[in-house]
Amino acid sequence: MNRVNIPKMKEKILKSYYSLFNNNSWSLIEEDWDNIIILDACRYDMFEDLNSIDGQLESRWTYSSNTPEYIENNFVDETYNNTIYVTSNPIYRVDEWVSGNIKGSFDKIIDVWIEGWDDKLGTVHPRTMYDTAVDVNELYPNKKLVIHFMQPHYPFIGNTGKEEIGKQDLRGRVKALEQGDIDNPRNVWELLDQGEVAVETIWKAYRENLQIVLEYTERLVEDLCGKTIITADHGNLVRERAHPFPFKLSGHPKGIYTEKLVKVPWHTVKYESRKEISDDKSERRNDIQKSDESVEERLSDLGYL
């Protein structure tokens, strides 16, 4: 008798369930905008609660529960000479096929994580993303911009994250090393699932991350011209039920299309004028500038590896 592959079975049923409650397909790149600001792992409900940026808030279903899937669904295998991608997230480099195809998708890819990585925080601070996005906007006023902030995605850079969860995460990594699990030290979501950090603490730190990035997002939308949309690539689970099943999950595993993972904000900021967009190619800067080892170190800081 063949053994049942439970994880594969769960994924298949969840995908079928997702297709039932949401069949309205849409394309990010075909929507009407001049600038897209992506807040990584930003849940719709949390954005709705904490956002104070003036505009009209709607929701969208991303069809993606992690960033590589989001990039593949929206940007790969097309050419957008009128668009520049400014990103603090190196995850697109993991999948060779995605990496190779996205390089040719945009007029430019600005990898802020290469020079702007904060080793103490283990991520790119939103201040660095803000500064870079302002510079790119001034240099290329006739290009559409996709600006991909790392927050509110873990690591948590607020007081709670640094003072409480940071210590928990460090203990978890030390314990993994002591057990000889050098290649797979546990990230914060594994610690949460194993009861080594409180759900309430995670929620507090997660919300702090969103509050911090929203401060810089609010400043950025004032500097950008044209029609700006604030959205997210996916949400995040915090020991929550992966509906319609009774089991609980944390983080944002690929292929799990429950509402808290795929329902994201679509916030249209008030604007007065539009950009005059140009398809003319500018001097490209799509070179791979970091070794695979360096990329893996950064992805490990973000909890991906």
Order of alpha helices (4+ residues) and beta strands (2+ residues): alpha-beta-alpha-beta-alpha-beta-alpha-beta-alpha-alpha-beta-alpha-alpha-alpha-beta-beta-beta-alpha-beta-alpha
